[in-house]
Amino acid sequence: MGSIQGPSAGHTAESSRKVIVAGAQLGPINVDTPREEGMNRMLKLMDDAHQKHAKLIVYPEIAPVTFFPRHILEGDELEQYFEQEVDGDATKLPNLKPLFDRARQYKMDMYLGYAEHATESSEGNHVHYNTAVYYSGAADKVISKYRKVHLPGTFEPYERKDATNQLEKRYFLPGNLGFEAFRAPGLVPGAVNQKSGAKANAPDSLGKGDPIIGMLICNDRRWPESWRPYGLQGAELVLCGYNTTAWAPELIGTNEKTSTPEKAKAEALFHNKLCITYNSYANACFSINVAKCGVEDGKYPLIGGSCIVDCDGEVVVEAQTEDDELIVAEIDLGMCRRGKEKVFAFERHRRTEHYGRIVGQTGVVEPDLL
Ligand code: CDV
């Protein structure tokens, strides 16, 4: 007969690591919305987050402007949407500086998504990325940059003139920075650090250092391959901004279930939630997922559904509108230890000898026909 275990059996090494975080969902930004108007709306959401004692705010993908990759653009018409770094310092980006200044004033951390115009070589060659940066209020600098890896859509526009295009492959290069997690200094109180003699990966410091964070952008969230590298770095929090079309039959495909704009939107919201809840659970991390949403230019619908998800895959708070809306929650990163130490204790349960196909092969190769 097996022994009867006491009430503490199976308890994990959780310690309280509480922080108040916010997602700043944005309603539509149209082609003719002045930059200043968009900026004022973003600043207002940051003011609200500060009032609610949030220490981190997350904005959507390409937050400050309309979702321009649906349009065929070139020259200045295209370049107006891109931000060009000064001295390699995103906090000085002319169009975005007010956000960094306000975050500095509030000592608030910030995930900010924007279209990046990067100088790639000493000859001054320019390339474009779909980018997010993480600004640390405590460090007063950008401590991590991420460039979207999975670019959806097509290079050429669709033949049907009234189709909604998704031309990210035309306007951006795939991200070249990988999925590098980082620690956000001071985001939770009392974190152990090297100064106090602690070492990363030592049993007594696991889950006690400054929070480990990863960034994704929109389509990346649909791919388990994007989340697992963060899980393997012990990520406790993944941040993701998105612009997800609610009705684009050419891009998404249609069937009986999605034959009307209403049905297609319901499915898009379902798939958004499916990706972020499952991958938060399977990597034992929280996630903050933030939309730009509503109908841009009166005819391009984007889903809302911004939510903060806990490390068990449950939605903690979800936006109720398709407009500017702040979602706020106090989350306890200490809760991540249970998943990381039990069901998803990677070091005990993963079988990498069987995973080669995942990195060795891109497209599908079916078994031989019978
Ligand atoms: N901006 C995006 O990456 N949007 C895609 C749509 C086009 C499917 C998404 O994955 O939400």
Residues whose N, C-alpha, C, O or C-beta is under 5 A from the ligand:
A	BS01	CDV	P152 Q166 C218 N219 N243 T244 T245
